[in-house]
């Protein structure tokens, strides 16, 4: 699994002009599921995301986790994170999991993060979405369960 994690002051996701998820302070997590991914990769994300100390403390140092600052997560599925751009001009998506597998693992991450006590908002799996965000910092990290 690959995730692009962005610390935000606000973010939302729209489907067909309707806001389906919104957070005011926290993280936007764009999540891509690979063919080889399984429950262990979902668990890795569930354990790692809430524990990342990427929010500033009183001295401005990144020492606080999302739970410690009372933030929320906007989790959006994004299979294009598995796109291969090494050859040609058109990305290949052979490494991305089939939709039914990706949906199951994505939903496991959603449920796991909620089980950690986090507020979790989502997009609509497989839909064309418009994601709007205000990156705080900017602070952006890439997390790979296979790295």
ABEGO torsion letter per residue (X at the ends): XBBBBBBBABBBBBBGGBBABBBABEBBBBBBBBAABBAAAAAAAAAAAAABBABBBAAGBBABBAAAAGBBBBBBBBAAAABBAABEABBBAAABBBAAAAAAAAAAAAAAAAAAGBBBBBBBBGBBBBBBBBBBOBBBBBBBAAX
